[in-house]
Amino acid sequence: MSAGDRGNPPHPVLAAAADAALGAYRDAIRRHTPAQLAEHVLDGADGTPSMHIDVLVEDAVIDAVTALGANVLSEERGWVDRSSALTVVIDPVDGTANAASGVPVSCFSGAVAVDGVFTHALTSWLHTDDRWWAQAGVPSYRTSGRRAAEGAAVSLLRPHDRNWEAWSRVARAAGRIRVLGCSTMDAALVATGAIDAFADAGSDTHRLMDLAAAAVLVPAAGGVLVDAHGRPFELDLDLTRRWSGVVAATPELADEMCALINLA
C-alpha cells in the first residue's frame, strides 16, 4: 500500500469507501464472467451506460459512505443526500471496460468535499490495492518536475474524430505516449512522478468523478490540474458537465499541453 503524505492516514470515510470497493470488486470478478460484468444494466446519472460491475461496486461503496453520515455523488446513482456538510465524490470503478474484461488497470477513486471545497482524496488500484491519498495543502509525493512536452512521458485518453488533430499534436510533441483507459490512475502516476502529464486532448470526455481526486492529489505533489479550455473545475451536482482535464507535473508543462490542444 502506498502512503499518501507519508505521515497522516487517509480520510476515514475514503478508507472505508476504498475497502468496500475492493471487497465488492473481488467478489464480482469471482462470481461473474467477463460478459456478465460488462452487461449494460442501466443508464447512469451522468448519462452514460453503466456496466454490471459498476453497479455492484457502487452499491457497496454507497452503503459504506452513507453509513458514516456523508453525502455521496456518484456516476450511477447520482446525488445521495444525507444532509451533511461532507460530500464524497466517487468513481467506484474507473476503467470499467478494463475491469470487466480482466485487464488489471482499474481504480476506485474518491474525493471529500466540505461545503463544496475538495479537502482529501484517495485512489486505489483495484487489482493490487495500492493506494494513493493526500490532503489539500499538505505536501505529498513529488511530480517529475518536467517543464516541457519535448521528451515527456504523457498519457492520453483515446482520440475521437472530434479531437484527432489535437491528440496527434500532443503525441508528436511528447517523447512517449500511453493510453491506459483509467484517468484516475493516470493522475496518480503524475502525482508520483512516474509520468509527466495526462490529458484529454480537447474531447470534453472527463466528468467530475474522473478528476475529483486529482484536484487534491496532484497539487499536493507540486503539479497542476487545469481544463484545456480554461473552464474552472469545481464541485457540481450536474453530472452532465464535461471537462478536458490536463494533469501536469508543472504549470509550464500544463500551459504547453493546453497550447498544443488548442492550436488553430
HELIX and SHEET records of a PDB file:
HELIX    1   1 PRO A   12  ARG A   31  1                                  20    
HELIX    2   2 PRO A   34  LEU A   37  1                                   4    
HELIX    3   3 HIS A   52  ALA A   67  1                                  16    
HELIX    4   4 THR A   96  SER A  101  1                                   6    
HELIX    5   5 ASP A  161  ASN A  163  5                                   3    
HELIX    6   6 TRP A  164  ALA A  173  1                                  10    
HELIX    7   7 SER A  183  ALA A  191  1                                   9    
HELIX    8   8 LEU A  208  LEU A  211  1                                   4    
HELIX    9   9 ALA A  214  ALA A  220  1                                   7    
HELIX   10  10 PRO A  251  ASN A  262  1                                  12    
SHEET    1   A 2 HIS A  40  ASP A  43  0                                        
SHEET    2   A 2 PRO A  49  MET A  51 -1                                        
SHEET    1   B 6 GLY A  78  VAL A  80  0                                        
SHEET    2   B 6 ASN A  71  SER A  74 -1                                        
SHEET    3   B 6 LEU A  86  ASP A  94  1                                        
SHEET    4   B 6 CYS A 107  VAL A 114 -1                                        
SHEET    5   B 6 VAL A 117  TRP A 125 -1                                        
SHEET    6   B 6 ARG A 131  GLN A 135 -1                                        
SHEET    1   C 5 ARG A 176  ARG A 178  0                                        
SHEET    2   C 5 ALA A 153  LEU A 156  1                                        
SHEET    3   C 5 ALA A 197  ALA A 199  1                                        
SHEET    4   C 5 GLY A 245  ALA A 248 -1                                        
SHEET    5   C 5 VAL A 224  ASP A 227 -1                                        
END                                                                             
